[in-house]
Amino acid sequence: MPTPPPFRRRRLGRKLARMRTQAKLTLDEAAKALYRTKSTLHRLEKGETILDVHLAKSMMDLYDQYDPDLVDQALRAREPGWWTTYGIENQGYIDVETEASDVRDLSPLIIPGLLQTTGYMRAMFEAHRLKRTKRWLENDIRVRQIRQARLTDPDDPLRLHAIIEEAALRKVVGSREVMREQLAHLLDMGKRPNVTIQVVSNEQGVVDGMATAFTLLGFSGPDEPEVLYIEYLTGALHIEQERELREARMTFGFVASRALGPKDSVALIERVLAE
């Protein structure tokens, strides 16, 4: 499945579509007034092409809606993602997470990337069937560390709610020393007000919804829909349809209700660390 257009362009496109709809103009009518083809306007509203600043100003005039952020958004949508500096191939997740305000992560078998220590992520990358060069490996680690820095941002910290299985705590990744460091890190991060960690204990048995890992990303803008991200062997799914988002929210909520609460989860992590 092809990677969707960059998130900033998709978000800008949705704003353009809302503006046109509020102006009570069809695609045909707006395209004719803007001296563009219908397909060109359609691609802009889907985020498939880059919006020209002059066209953005013409749209505000035509739709009779002054938006001081529109030109700035058009300029930002042109910028390459920060991760490209590191030569990282993005499947469409990093740019979404960069813009998100909160993340709900269901990771049954491994510690979520935002909570991994350097030793843990290095062991995960080195275990991959595709062997990385030293530079590739270090770039992957650096990008993940930059993503993690948002959890401790003093001005606008990313909110994270992570649910993992007890098996992920006990699986030895790298070495026992790496795992001790990783478990201690989970305990430290769980103390942060913007981080919630829950563990599904082995005693809970099978919990519906834990068969597939997925991530729900939310945004601060009131008109911005959530994004459901599901990675699979040869690609990833980016889902924004409300029906499927609702199902994902219900599944995450159900698993959370069956998992240990944050305090009991901390106690379990402490017991595993002490073993």
FIMAR-595112 format. One line per 8 residues: their letters; for each residue x negated, y negated, z negated of N, C-alpha, C. Coordinates in pm, whole numbers. Layout:
<sites>
A) X/Y/Z/X/Y/Z/X/Y/Z ~ ... $
</sites>
This chain:
<sites>
MPTPPPFR) -85/118/0/0/0/0/-89/-124/0 ~ -65/-222/90/-150/-340/97/-138/-426/-28 ~ -249/-494/-60/-247/-585/-173/-157/-704/-139 ~ -70/-745/-232/18/-859/-203/-61/-988/-193 ~ -1/-1094/-140/-70/-1222/-133/-112/-1266/-273 ~ -215/-1350/-282/-260/-1397/-413/-144/-1456/-494 ~ -152/-1436/-626/-41/-1474/-712/-8/-1623/-704 ~ -110/-1708/-699/-83/-1852/-693/-4/-1888/-568 $
RRRLGRKL) -33/-1822/-458/42/-1851/-334/185/-1800/-345 ~ 203/-1683/-408/338/-1630/-426/422/-1721/-516 ~ 359/-1770/-623/430/-1859/-714/466/-1989/-645 ~ 374/-2044/-568/401/-2166/-492/512/-2142/-392 ~ 509/-2026/-326/613/-1995/-228/751/-1988/-291 ~ 759/-1931/-411/888/-1926/-480/940/-2066/-513 ~ 848/-2154/-548/889/-2292/-577/943/-2359/-451 ~ 876/-2337/-339/923/-2395/-212/1062/-2344/-177 $
ARMRTQAK) 1085/-2214/-199/1216/-2155/-169/1323/-2216/-259 ~ 1290/-2236/-388/1387/-2297/-480/1420/-2440/-438 ~ 1318/-2514/-400/1339/-2653/-358/1429/-2659/-235 ~ 1404/-2571/-139/1487/-2570/-17/1630/-2531/-51 ~ 1646/-2430/-136/1780/-2385/-173/1856/-2494/-246 ~ 1787/-2565/-337/1852/-2673/-410/1891/-2788/-318 ~ 1817/-2802/-207/1851/-2906/-109/1962/-2859/-14 ~ 2007/-2734/-35/2115/-2675/45/2080/-2672/194 $
LTLDEAAK) 1957/-2628/222/1912/-2613/360/1877/-2468/387 ~ 1913/-2420/506/1873/-2286/547/1729/-2291/597 ~ 1670/-2172/615/1535/-2168/672/1532/-2234/809 ~ 1633/-2206/891/1639/-2265/1025/1644/-2417/1019 ~ 1730/-2469/931/1747/-2614/922/1620/-2682/871 ~ 1559/-2622/768/1437/-2680/713/1322/-2673/813 ~ 1309/-2559/879/1201/-2543/976/1213/-2644/1090 ~ 1334/-2665/1138/1356/-2761/1247/1321/-2902/1203 $
ALYRTKST) 1362/-2939/1082/1334/-3073/1031/1186/-3096/1004 ~ 1114/-2989/973/971/-2999/943/883/-2972/1065 ~ 949/-2949/1179/878/-2919/1304/789/-2795/1289 ~ 846/-2694/1225/780/-2566/1210/875/-2457/1257 ~ 821/-2337/1281/907/-2226/1317/967/-2166/1191 ~ 1077/-2095/1208/1139/-2028/1095/1044/-1927/1033 ~ 970/-1852/1115/879/-1750/1063/765/-1815/983 ~ 719/-1933/1027/614/-2002/954/661/-2040/815 $
LHRLEKGE) 781/-2095/806/837/-2135/677/862/-2013/589 ~ 908/-1905/651/932/-1782/577/803/-1729/515 ~ 695/-1731/593/566/-1682/542/514/-1770/429 ~ 539/-1900/438/498/-1990/331/573/-1959/202 ~ 702/-1933/214/784/-1904/96/753/-1767/37 ~ 693/-1679/114/650/-1549/63/506/-1550/13 ~ 440/-1663/30/301/-1674/-15/202/-1610/79 ~ 245/-1580/200/158/-1510/294/62/-1603/366 $
TILDVHLA) 93/-1732/369/5/-1829/433/-18/-1947/338 ~ -121/-2025/367/-160/-2137/281/-81/-2262/319 ~ -32/-2331/218/46/-2453/240/-47/-2572/259 ~ -26/-2646/368/-101/-2768/394/-48/-2879/303 ~ -138/-2961/251/-98/-3068/159/-2/-3166/226 ~ -28/-3198/351/60/-3292/421/201/-3233/438 ~ 207/-3102/463/337/-3038/475/407/-3036/339 ~ 332/-3018/233/391/-3022/98/459/-3156/73 $
KSMMDLYD) 393/-3266/112/452/-3398/94/576/-3416/182 ~ 572/-3362/303/688/-3370/392/806/-3293/334 ~ 777/-3178/273/883/-3099/210/949/-3175/96 ~ 870/-3242/14/928/-3319/-96/1020/-3429/-42 ~ 979/-3491/69/1064/-3594/130/1193/-3533/184 ~ 1180/-3424/258/1297/-3361/319/1393/-3309/214 ~ 1340/-3244/110/1425/-3186/8/1469/-3288/-97 ~ 1416/-3411/-84/1449/-3519/-177/1422/-3476/-322 $
QYDPDLVD) 1304/-3415/-340/1264/-3368/-473/1117/-3400/-491 ~ 1089/-3493/-581/950/-3527/-609/897/-3436/-719 ~ 794/-3361/-689/732/-3271/-784/584/-3307/-793 ~ 542/-3372/-901/402/-3416/-911/302/-3301/-912 ~ 348/-3179/-942/256/-3066/-948/244/-2991/-815 ~ 329/-3023/-719/333/-2945/-596/202/-2953/-518 ~ 150/-3075/-500/25/-3090/-425/-89/-3022/-498 ~ -93/-3036/-632/-198/-2971/-711/-189/-2820/-696 $
QALRAREP) -67/-2765/-699/-51/-2621/-683/-96/-2577/-544 ~ -67/-2660/-443/-109/-2626/-306/-262/-2622/-297 ~ -328/-2715/-364/-474/-2717/-362/-531/-2598/-438 ~ -472/-2565/-555/-521/-2453/-635/-500/-2320/-562 ~ -393/-2312/-485/-364/-2188/-412/-468/-2160/-305 ~ -544/-2262/-268/-649/-2245/-167/-780/-2195/-228 ~ -794/-2213/-357/-921/-2179/-422/-941/-2028/-432 ~ -1063/-1980/-410/-1089/-1837/-430/-1085/-1803/-578 $
GWWTTYGI) -1049/-1682/-612/-1044/-1640/-751/-1182/-1640/-814 ~ -1188/-1669/-945/-1317/-1678/-1014/-1395/-1547/-1006 ~ -1323/-1434/-997/-1388/-1303/-997/-1464/-1275/-868 ~ -1432/-1349/-761/-1501/-1326/-633/-1650/-1358/-643 ~ -1686/-1443/-740/-1827/-1475/-761/-1906/-1349/-796 ~ -1837/-1252/-854/-1902/-1129/-898/-1886/-1016/-796 ~ -1833/-1048/-680/-1819/-947/-575/-1719/-839/-607 ~ -1620/-870/-692/-1524/-771/-735/-1411/-759/-634 $
ENQGYIDV) -1377/-634/-598/-1263/-609/-511/-1137/-609/-598 ~ -1052/-707/-575/-933/-723/-659/-813/-658/-593 ~ -745/-569/-665/-625/-504/-613/-499/-585/-644 ~ -519/-711/-683/-405/-796/-708/-367/-806/-854 ~ -449/-749/-944/-417/-757/-1086/-484/-875/-1155 ~ -612/-896/-1129/-687/-996/-1204/-627/-1134/-1185 ~ -586/-1168/-1063/-530/-1301/-1042/-398/-1319/-1115 ~ -320/-1210/-1128/-194/-1218/-1202/-222/-1235/-1351 $
ETEASDVR) -314/-1155/-1406/-346/-1165/-1547/-406/-1301/-1581 ~ -483/-1358/-1489/-543/-1489/-1511/-437/-1596/-1534 ~ -323/-1583/-1469/-216/-1682/-1480/-115/-1646/-1588 ~ -120/-1523/-1641/-20/-1476/-1736/-39/-1539/-1874 ~ 70/-1541/-1950/64/-1590/-2088/73/-1474/-2187 ~ 131/-1362/-2143/138/-1245/-2232/133/-1117/-2151 ~ 78/-1014/-2214/59/-884/-2149/111/-774/-2242 ~ 193/-685/-2185/234/-565/-2256/174/-447/-2183 $
DLSPLIIP) 87/-374/-2251/8/-269/-2188/39/-134/-2251 ~ 83/-40/-2170/108/97/-2215/-1/186/-2156 ~ -95/227/-2239/-209/306/-2194/-219/433/-2276 ~ -159/539/-2231/-155/662/-2310/-292/725/-2338 ~ -378/729/-2237/-497/814/-2249/-627/741/-2277 ~ -633/610/-2250/-757/537/-2273/-727/405/-2346 ~ -829/347/-2403/-816/217/-2467/-795/113/-2356 ~ -698/24/-2369/-675/-78/-2266/-799/-161/-2240 $
GLLQTTGY) -818/-201/-2116/-937/-277/-2077/-959/-403/-2159 ~ -852/-472/-2194/-866/-595/-2271/-918/-572/-2412 ~ -915/-446/-2458/-959/-414/-2594/-1085/-328/-2597 ~ -1144/-302/-2483/-1261/-215/-2478/-1389/-289/-2519 ~ -1475/-218/-2590/-1609/-271/-2618/-1695/-253/-2493 ~ -1809/-320/-2493/-1900/-308/-2379/-1947/-163/-2362 ~ -1977/-97/-2474/-2021/42/-2465/-1915/133/-2408 ~ -1791/112/-2448/-1680/195/-2400/-1658/171/-2250 $
MRAMFEAH) -1654/45/-2210/-1627/18/-2067/-1743/66/-1981 ~ -1865/55/-2031/-1980/104/-1955/-1969/255/-1933 ~ -1930/327/-2038/-1915/472/-2026/-1803/507/-1929 ~ -1694/431/-1931/-1583/455/-1839/-1627/432/-1694 ~ -1697/323/-1670/-1743/293/-1534/-1844/397/-1486 ~ -1933/439/-1575/-2036/536/-1535/-1977/674/-1510 ~ -1861/704/-1569/-1798/834/-1550/-1718/842/-1421 ~ -1700/728/-1355/-1620/726/-1232/-1689/807/-1123 $
RLKRTKRW) -1610/870/-1039/-1666/955/-933/-1748/873/-833 ~ -1715/745/-818/-1793/657/-731/-1905/595/-814 ~ -2027/630/-782/-2140/581/-860/-2171/436/-826 ~ -2172/350/-927/-2199/209/-909/-2349/181/-908 ~ -2389/81/-829/-2525/32/-840/-2535/-44/-972 ~ -2655/-72/-1016/-2672/-144/-1143/-2605/-279/-1138 ~ -2618/-351/-1026/-2557/-484/-1014/-2405/-473/-1015 ~ -2352/-377/-944/-2207/-355/-938/-2154/-326/-1078 $
LENDIRVR) -2225/-238/-1151/-2183/-202/-1286/-2182/-324/-1377 ~ -2291/-402/-1374/-2299/-518/-1463/-2195/-623/-1426 ~ -2164/-638/-1298/-2061/-733/-1257/-1923/-689/-1306 ~ -1894/-560/-1296/-1765/-509/-1345/-1751/-534/-1495 ~ -1858/-510/-1568/-1856/-532/-1712/-1836/-681/-1743 ~ -1907/-767/-1671/-1897/-911/-1696/-1756/-963/-1668 ~ -1696/-916/-1559/-1560/-960/-1527/-1462/-919/-1637 ~ -1478/-797/-1688/-1388/-752/-1794/-1411/-833/-1922 $
QIRQARLT) -1532/-867/-1950/-1561/-949/-2068/-1499/-1088/-2055 ~ -1504/-1144/-1935/-1442/-1276/-1912/-1291/-1267/-1932 ~ -1231/-1159/-1883/-1087/-1140/-1903/-1056/-1131/-2052 ~ -1138/-1059/-2127/-1115/-1041/-2270/-1127/-1173/-2347 ~ -1207/-1264/-2297/-1230/-1391/-2368/-1101/-1469/-2387 ~ -1000/-1443/-2305/-874/-1515/-2320/-803/-1477/-2450 ~ -833/-1360/-2504/-770/-1318/-2629/-818/-1402/-2747 ~ -936/-1459/-2735/-992/-1540/-2844/-1002/-1687/-2806 $
DPDDPLRL) -934/-1728/-2701/-932/-1869/-2660/-865/-1951/-2772 ~ -934/-2047/-2828/-876/-2122/-2940/-759/-2212/-2901 ~ -752/-2250/-2775/-648/-2343/-2731/-525/-2274/-2675 ~ -545/-2169/-2597/-431/-2102/-2533/-459/-1952/-2523 ~ -455/-1881/-2636/-489/-1738/-2634/-383/-1655/-2563 ~ -430/-1558/-2488/-340/-1462/-2423/-278/-1374/-2530 ~ -147/-1351/-2522/-79/-1261/-2615/-82/-1120/-2558 ~ -121/-1024/-2642/-132/-885/-2597/-58/-793/-2693 $
HAIIEEAA) 25/-706/-2637/90/-599/-2713/49/-469/-2645 ~ -34/-391/-2711/-86/-268/-2653/-34/-147/-2729 ~ 8/-46/-2653/51/81/-2712/-37/192/-2657 ~ -99/269/-2746/-185/379/-2703/-146/504/-2781 ~ -190/616/-2731/-167/742/-2801/-285/772/-2894 ~ -258/849/-2998/-363/889/-3090/-475/962/-3017 ~ -440/1034/-2912/-541/1108/-2835/-649/1016/-2781 ~ -612/891/-2746/-710/796/-2693/-811/756/-2801 $
LRKVVGSR) -768/759/-2927/-858/726/-3037/-959/838/-3061 ~ -917/959/-3032/-1000/1076/-3063/-1085/1123/-2944 ~ -1049/1081/-2825/-1128/1120/-2708/-1264/1053/-2714 ~ -1370/1132/-2706/-1505/1077/-2714/-1545/1022/-2577 ~ -1555/892/-2568/-1597/823/-2446/-1736/767/-2470 ~ -1834/813/-2393/-1972/770/-2411/-2043/852/-2516 ~ -2011/828/-2642/-2071/901/-2753/-1988/873/-2878 ~ -2017/944/-2984/-1945/919/-3110/-1977/780/-3165 $
EVMREQLA) -2099/736/-3143/-2135/601/-3187/-2056/496/-3110 ~ -2041/517/-2979/-1961/426/-2896/-1817/423/-2947 ~ -1765/540/-2984/-1626/546/-3031/-1612/481/-3168 ~ -1710/495/-3255/-1702/428/-3386/-1698/276/-3367 ~ -1781/228/-3277/-1782/85/-3247/-1649/42/-3187 ~ -1593/127/-3100/-1467/94/-3035/-1352/89/-3135 ~ -1346/186/-3224/-1239/188/-3325/-1250/69/-3420 ~ -1372/34/-3457/-1392/-83/-3543/-1347/-210/-3472 $
HLLDMGKR) -1372/-216/-3343/-1330/-332/-3265/-1177/-342/-3260 ~ -1110/-228/-3246/-963/-229/-3247/-911/-285/-3380 ~ -975/-247/-3489/-933/-297/-3620/-951/-448/-3628 ~ -1062/-498/-3574/-1086/-643/-3576/-985/-717/-3489 ~ -959/-666/-3369/-867/-734/-3278/-724/-727/-3330 ~ -691/-619/-3399/-556/-606/-3453/-524/-708/-3560 ~ -626/-775/-3615/-605/-879/-3715/-565/-1013/-3653 ~ -585/-1025/-3523/-555/-1153/-3457/-403/-1170/-3444 $
PNVTIQVV) -353/-1291/-3464/-208/-1313/-3457/-148/-1293/-3319 ~ -231/-1302/-3215/-180/-1288/-3078/-198/-1146/-3024 ~ -247/-1054/-3107/-270/-916/-3063/-191/-819/-3150 ~ -111/-736/-3084/-35/-631/-3153/-80/-496/-3099 ~ -123/-407/-3187/-166/-274/-3146/-78/-171/-3216 ~ -18/-83/-3138/61/27/-3192/7/159/-3139 ~ 12/260/-3224/-36/393/-3187/79/492/-3196 ~ 94/573/-3092/189/685/-3096/114/804/-3155 $
SNEQGVVD) 151/845/-3276/77/950/-3345/104/1086/-3282 ~ 12/1178/-3301/31/1314/-3252/155/1378/-3314 ~ 184/1342/-3438/299/1400/-3506/432/1360/-3441 ~ 431/1251/-3367/554/1205/-3302/594/1297/-3187 ~ 498/1373/-3136/528/1464/-3026/546/1389/-2895 ~ 626/1447/-2807/647/1388/-2674/740/1267/-2687 ~ 698/1157/-2626/780/1035/-2624/806/999/-2479 ~ 933/991/-2444/970/956/-2307/913/819/-2271 $
GMATAFTL) 848/812/-2154/789/687/-2110/638/685/-2117 ~ 579/782/-2188/434/784/-2205/361/859/-2095 ~ 434/908/-1997/370/987/-1891/292/899/-1794 ~ 330/771/-1783/268/682/-1686/222/554/-1753 ~ 98/516/-1726/48/388/-1776/105/274/-1690 ~ 138/164/-1754/181/47/-1678/157/-79/-1760 ~ 159/-192/-1692/138/-321/-1757/246/-418/-1714 ~ 305/-487/-1809/403/-593/-1784/337/-726/-1817 $
LGFSGPDE) 341/-817/-1721/278/-947/-1741/384/-1057/-1738 ~ 383/-1142/-1839/478/-1252/-1847/408/-1385/-1833 ~ 486/-1490/-1803/430/-1623/-1775/506/-1730/-1852 ~ 439/-1841/-1873/498/-1947/-1954/608/-2023/-1881 ~ 600/-2028/-1748/701/-2100/-1671/837/-2035/-1681 ~ 943/-2113/-1705/1078/-2056/-1720/1132/-1990/-1594 ~ 1084/-2033/-1478/1134/-1979/-1351/1043/-1870/-1295 ~ 942/-1831/-1372/846/-1734/-1320/881/-1593/-1366 $
PEVLYIEY) 917/-1504/-1274/952/-1367/-1313/831/-1289/-1360 ~ 856/-1188/-1441/749/-1100/-1485/697/-1018/-1367 ~ 582/-959/-1387/524/-870/-1287/495/-736/-1354 ~ 540/-630/-1293/510/-495/-1338/398/-440/-1252 ~ 289/-400/-1314/171/-350/-1242/149/-204/-1279 ~ 144/-120/-1175/119/23/-1195/7/65/-1100 ~ -102/111/-1155/-216/154/-1073/-211/305/-1054 ~ -240/349/-932/-245/492/-903/-372/524/-826 $
LTGALHIE) -386/648/-784/-514/696/-732/-570/612/-618 ~ -487/574/-522/-536/506/-403/-491/361/-391 ~ -435/304/-495/-389/166/-486/-313/124/-610 ~ -222/31/-592/-145/-20/-706/-13/-76/-657 ~ 85/-78/-747/216/-135/-719/231/-265/-797 ~ 286/-366/-731/318/-494/-794/468/-513/-776 ~ 541/-506/-886/687/-503/-878/745/-627/-946 ~ 833/-696/-877/895/-817/-930/1047/-810/-924 $
QERELREA) 1102/-696/-882/1248/-681/-875/1304/-667/-1017 ~ 1408/-742/-1047/1460/-748/-1182/1507/-612/-1232 ~ 1568/-532/-1147/1617/-401/-1192/1502/-315/-1244 ~ 1391/-313/-1173/1277/-232/-1215/1204/-294/-1333 ~ 1201/-427/-1338/1142/-494/-1453/1222/-462/-1580 ~ 1354/-462/-1568/1439/-431/-1682/1413/-290/-1733 ~ 1396/-196/-1640/1368/-58/-1678/1233/-48/-1750 ~ 1135/-122/-1701/1002/-121/-1765/1009/-182/-1905 $
RMTFGFVA) 1084/-291/-1919/1098/-353/-2051/1166/-258/-2149 ~ 1270/-189/-2103/1340/-95/-2188/1249/21/-2228 ~ 1169/70/-2132/1078/181/-2160/973/139/-2262 ~ 916/20/-2242/814/-28/-2336/874/-43/-2475 ~ 994/-99/-2482/1060/-116/-2610/1090/17/-2678 ~ 1130/117/-2599/1160/248/-2654/1034/312/-2712 ~ 925/306/-2635/800/365/-2683/753/292/-2810 ~ 767/160/-2811/727/83/-2928/807/124/-3052 $
SRALGPKD) 935/158/-3031/1019/199/-3143/979/336/-3198 ~ 915/418/-3115/871/551/-3157/727/551/-3207 ~ 654/446/-3177/515/436/-3220/509/389/-3366 ~ 393/409/-3429/373/355/-3562/374/203/-3556 ~ 420/139/-3664/414/-6/-3671/270/-52/-3676 ~ 244/-182/-3657/106/-231/-3656/26/-194/-3780 ~ 85/-205/-3901/12/-172/-4023/-21/-24/-4032 ~ 77/60/-3999/52/204/-4002/-44/245/-3891 $
SVALIERV) -41/173/-3779/-136/202/-3671/-277/171/-3715 ~ -295/60/-3785/-427/25/-3839/-474/134/-3935 ~ -383/182/-4020/-419/286/-4115/-464/413/-4045 ~ -398/447/-3934/-436/567/-3859/-573/547/-3794 ~ -595/431/-3737/-726/403/-3676/-836/413/-3782 ~ -809/361/-3901/-906/369/-4010/-935/514/-4049 ~ -831/599/-4049/-852/741/-4084/-937/810/-3978 ~ -907/783/-3853/-985/845/-3745/-1131/797/-3752 $
LAE) -1150/670/-3781/-1286/614/-3790/-1363/678/-3905 ~ -1292/713/-4013/-1360/769/-4130/-1391/918/-4116 ~ -1333/984/-4018/-1353/1129/-4002/-1494/1162/-3957 $
</sites>
